[in-house]
């Protein structure tokens, strides 16, 4: 599997983990963790604590935690456009641009609004255009994730763990391979 394919797979897995929980959430989380350890080991610790939460709770408790986080806390609404622009004309324009991008790349979104975090992650996990992927990650996903994570009050919250894992993964992997290699060389020089 190429680095791009691995990144795409992880984006789609994170989209599943941040969707309304289904019966397969534990299996997806475990698979995601195994992949994440290969790509971004520093991001995997947070995901391990999320898996621990999943393993000790039944599906109704997991659903309750999800709903309490993303549906009932306005600071944590999982809409990239809302996090960046609030309820405004800019958000509407943002969603129109996303729809255009989705059509341009032949992406068929699910039932959520186009700026829903899971739709954007699925889109990033389905396209090969590095420039488009980077722009969405750096200008959309990372700023939105920063606001969402700030909105979660409890430090040990299970969804904060998965959001932190996603955020760290995107930060580490958003740069092109050549830039990451330059950073790695700089780290070697400083050691």
Long-range contacts (C-beta under 8 A, 24 or more apart in sequence): 3-39, 3-177, 4-128, 4-130, 6-35, 6-38, 6-39, 7-39, 7-125, 7-173, 8-124, 8-125, 8-126, 9-35, 9-125, 10-35, 10-36, 10-39, 10-125, 10-169, 11-121, 11-122, 11-124, 11-125, 12-121, 12-122, 12-125, 12-126, 14-121, 14-162, 14-165, 14-166, 14-169, 15-117, 15-118, 15-119, 15-121, 15-122, 15-125, 16-118, 17-50, 17-162, 18-70, 18-78, 18-117, 18-118, 18-121, 18-159, 18-162, 18-163, 18-166, 19-118, 20-63, 20-66, 21-59, 21-62, 21-63, 21-66, 23-59, 25-54, 25-59, 25-62, 26-51, 26-54, 26-55, 29-54, 29-162, 36-165, 36-169, 39-169, 39-172, 39-173, 40-168, 40-169, 40-172, 40-173, 42-168, 42-172, 43-164, 43-165, 43-166, 43-168, 43-169, 43-172, 44-165, 45-165, 46-161, 46-162, 46-164, 46-165, 46-168, 47-161, 47-162, 47-165, 49-156, 49-158, 49-161, 50-158, 50-159, 50-161, 50-162, 50-165, 53-158, 53-161, 54-158, 65-157, 65-158, 65-159, 66-159, 69-152, 69-157, 69-159, 70-159, 73-151, 73-152, 74-151, 75-147, 75-148, 75-150, 75-151, 75-152, 76-148, 76-151, 76-152, 77-148, 78-116, 78-117, 78-118, 78-148, 79-113, 79-115, 79-116, 79-117, 79-144, 80-115, 80-116, 80-117, 80-120, 80-140, 80-141, 80-144, 81-115, 82-115, 83-143, 83-144, 83-147, 83-148, 84-140, 84-143, 84-144, 91-115, 98-123, 101-132, 105-129, 105-132, 117-141, 117-144, 117-145, 117-148, 121-166, 130-176, 134-174, 134-175, 134-176, 137-170, 137-174, 138-174, 141-170, 142-167, 142-170, 142-171, 142-174, 145-170
